[in-house]
Amino acid sequence: MRVATWNVNSVTARVERLVGWLGSAKPDVLCLQELKSTDAQFPAEQVAALGYEAATWGTGRWNGVAILSRVGLADVERGWPGLPEFEGVLEPRAITATCGPVRVTSVYVPNGREVGHVHYDYKLSWLDSLAAAVAGPAAGEMPYAVLGDFNIAPTDADVWDISLFAGSTHVTPGERAKLADLEGHGLVEVLPRALKYDKPFTYWDYRQLAFPKNNGMRIDLVFANPAFAGAVSDAFVDREERKGKGASDHAPVVVDLTV
C-alpha cells in the first residue's frame, strides 16, 4: 500500500500536475494541503476518473486540505472539537479519514509568520490541539498517521543553511518542542530518503534559484503510530515532481506499507 502527502499549492492551478502524478506514482492514499479552493472547486471529477474518492475541506483562501483514496474513504472528520480559530475564523487545516486498512490525518499547520506575531501563538496553540487530537488514534491498533505540511524543520540539518534562519519561524525551540509532543503522544516520525543529494528536503522557494541550488527545507512530515510505522517498507521524497513548469514549491513524500 502506498500513502503520500503533498502540499500542492493551489489544486486548481495544478490539476494537470496532480492528475499526472496520480497516474505515475499511483498512491493508494494521497493527503493534500494548501488547496486554495472551495470544496465545489476541487477537481473531484478528474481524480474520480482515476479511481479516487475525495474528502475535502476548503474555503477558497490560502489553506485547505483533502484526502484522496482508491481503497475506500470512510468516517471523515473535518477538524476536531476544540480546534483553535484565527481571528474568529475556523480555518480548514485538518481532515481525517479511514482509507482501507489505515486511518490518516492530512494537516496544514499554520505558518506562524514571525516570532512574536499573533499567528505564531496561533501556530503553537494549533499544534497543542493536534497533539491532544491524535492521542486516541495513536494508541489504537489500526495503523494511523498524521501527514502534511507542518511548517517546521525538525532539526538544523533540515534546512540548507541554519545560519540564515536565526530568530525565524520554522526552526524555533518552541515549534520543535511541539513536534516532540507528538512523539510523547505515541507517534514516531517516518524519515524519508532523498532521491538526490544527501538531504530529503521537501520544499524549495520559487525565488533565487532555490531548487536548482538545492536550498531547501524538510517541512513536510509523517508521524505514525507503531502499527503504521512498523509496516513501513520504504519512504522517500519524490523530488522529480518539483521540476518543470507549473510545479508546486513542495515535493510529495511517499510512504510504502506492507499492510
Disulfide bonds with the S-S distance in Angstrom:
none
